[in-house]
């Protein structure tokens, strides 16, 4: 069974180590001792807690949204860049930074500005590929068959 240090669990949940300790001390997260004094969070318990925590994070307070989009990230707007027609909205949701390109009209109608709480909903039919930052850049042929 996998286990996580308090710091690892905190990073996965997007909270402080002290928050994880309080949750474990209250019994909401199962915690054991690994070795001499090292506390470890049970992986199954952490997964269940993360799922429970995520389920309550989606709706904005006082509002309800009915949607088919399952990937929702509630966060705070950290930057808005406006153009004549388009806008770029950056949202920080726990450890995740989400950038959305929307119309300027939408930003104005929704009252989106730095400091506002929003929910970024992600639905995609595309598959994206990424590589580690330290990977060597290789030249690719002009055509790949």
Order of alpha helices (4+ residues) and beta strands (2+ residues): beta-alpha-alpha-beta-beta-alpha-beta-beta-beta-alpha-beta
